[in-house]
Amino acid sequence: MSPPGWCMDNSEMCLSAANEVAVAALLAGQIRYGDIPRVVESTLSAEPAGQVDSLEAALAFDENARDRARGLVASLPGGAL
């Protein structure tokens, strides 16, 4: 359970999750540097904007965003994370 009044914009979480997945794929040699914005933008545009109001919701949203970003990486030429 989160503290009363705790709330977070999920777009910030989505950006962070997608960027972390994309950078990991870059460092693993699976995508090019120029693919990072494509993964981040596509992940952000695919996730509905809103607020999360609990730790459980934040963790679930983060995992969904990471899964979507991993799928995008895998769909790029040479990408498979």
Secondary structure as UniProt FT lines:
FT   TURN            4..5
FT   STRAND          8..9
FT   HELIX           10..27
FT   TURN            28..29
FT   TURN            33..34
FT   HELIX           35..46
FT   STRAND          51..52
FT   HELIX           55..75
FT   TURN            77..78
//
